[in-house]
Every structure is written in C-alpha cells, then in structure tokens.
Amino acid sequence: MNYWKLVVGLCLTYSSTGLQAKNYTPNCPKQINRIEHINIAPNNWETISDIPNNFLSGISFYSGHPKEGASLKPYSITKKMAKWRFSSKEKIFIVCEYHQTGIKLTQPLAAKTTRCTINYNQYVRSDNGFLPKKIWCVK
C-alpha cells in the first residue's frame, strides 16, 4: 500500500513541476544615445547640439502593440513597487521610456506572461517618478 502512495506522489510531483510558473527578467536598455537636430535654423541663429545619454526613466505595459494605445494600469502600486496581472491569452508589450526624450523602445513579452513586478530605486527620481531598479515577470 505504501508503495503505491509513493508512486502516485512521485508522479504528481513530476507532473506538477512542468506546470509551475517560470520567472524571467525582461531587460530594458539602461540608456540610449540620440541626436537631435532642427530642419531649418531661424535667421541669425546658430544650432548647437549635444549627444546626451538618455537614461531609463520608466517602464509601462500595453495590451497589444503600443501604437494601439491600450496602456495597462498596475493593480498594485507603492513608492517601492508596482505589480501588473495579465491574461495568458493577451499579447503584452513592454515599453521602455527614457529621460528627456520622446523616444521609447518596445517589444512583446514572452508568450503566456501572466504578471510582472517592478521595484523602484527610492534614491533616484526623474520627471516620471522613481526610477525602475529591477523587473521580473512570470509566465
């Protein structure tokens, strides 16, 4: 009798490991380099440009491509952390936002991602709030 309990227990343990959620870390580039210019300088004005490094200042998630405009709100947010939940059937995109530029980077998260959490750096702020420190997602 104990033998069968052991066999059934091992089978259930083995089969449940394949069903466990898997953590992964999507990574936004920490900074981007951009060059700005104007098409025509006004009369008697000279254009001076620099090549700033724009650091990561925010992360957001979208249901579908961000061009469609379906930004997702976190279900839980504090100064230290924000949490999102998603349907495993949705195609979720991560959007990386950068300081002092309108340029954003985006890519889809892994298929069947169901939640993401962002921890914020409590010592560094930008115009968007505290800077993202760590992100992890579950699928």
N, C-alpha and C positions, 0 to 999 in steps of 0.2 A: 504493500500500500504506500509506504513512504517513497518507494522508488518512483511510482507514477506521479506523486506530488512534485518530486524533484524534477522529473522530465517535463511536466507541464509548466512548472515555474521557470525552468531554463528556456523553454520555448517562448513563453510570454515575455521574458526579459529580452531575448534575442529579437523578437519581432517588434517590441516597443522601441528599441534603440534606433530602428530605421524610421520611426515616426517622430522622433524627438526634434524639437526646433533647433535650428543651426544659427549661431551668431556669426555675423560678419561685419566688417567695417568699410563702408564706402568712404573714400578719401577725396575731399576737395583739394585742389592745389592750394597751398598756403598763401601764395601770392601770384599775381600776373604782372606782366610788363606791357604797357601800352604806350602808344604815341598819339598825341592829339595834334590836329592842325586845323586851320580855317581855310576855306576856299579862296577868299579874297580879303586881304587886309584893308581896312579903311584908309583913305588918303592920309598921308603924313604919319602913319603908324607903322611900326615895325613889330613883327610877331616874334616873340621869344617863347620857345617851348622847352620843356624838360622831358625826361623819360622817367616818370615816377614808377615805383613799385607799389602796386595796389594790393594790400593785404586782405585776406579773407575776413569779412565782417559779418556775414550772416549765411544761414542755410535755411532753405524752405523746401517744401514737398508739394507736388502737384499730382492730381489725379488726371492722367493723360498728359499729353505734351503741354508744356508751359505756354505755348502760343495760344492754346485754347482758354487760358485764364482761369483754371479751376484750382486755385491755391487752397491748400488744406490747413485747417487750424489745428493746433495741438489740443488734445483732450485734457492735458495736464501741463501747467507751466508755473515755474517759480523763477526766482532770480538765478538759481543754480542749474536748473534743468527743464527741458521741455520734452514731452512724450506724444507720439502720434500712433494711431492704430489705423490699419488699412485692411480692406478685404483682400484675400489672397487672389481674387479674380481680377482686381484692378491692376492696370499698368501704372506704376508710380514713378515719377521723375524726381530726382534731387536737383535743386538749383543752388549753385554756389554764388554768393553775392560778394562784391569787392568794394572796399572803401574808396570814395571819391571817383567813382566811375559808374556808368550805367551798364557796363559790360557784365554779363553773367554767364556762367558755364552751366550746362545741364547734361544729364544722361539718365537713362532709366535705371532704376534699382533692379536687383536680381528678381527674377520671376518669383511669385508667391511670397513676397515680403509682406509680413503682417504687422510689424511695428518697428519704430525707430525711436531712439532716445539721443538727445544732445545734452552734454554737460557744458556749462559756460564757465569761462575764466572770470572769476569775481574781481580780479585786479585790473582788467583792461576793458575799456568801453570804447565804442565808436558811436556814430550817429544812430545806429540801429540797436544799440543796447550792448550788453556784454558779449564778448567775442566767443565764438564756438571753440571749445577746448578738445572735446572728444565726442565722437559719434559712433553708435553701433546700432545695427538693425538685426532683425530676426526673420527667418523665413522657414 
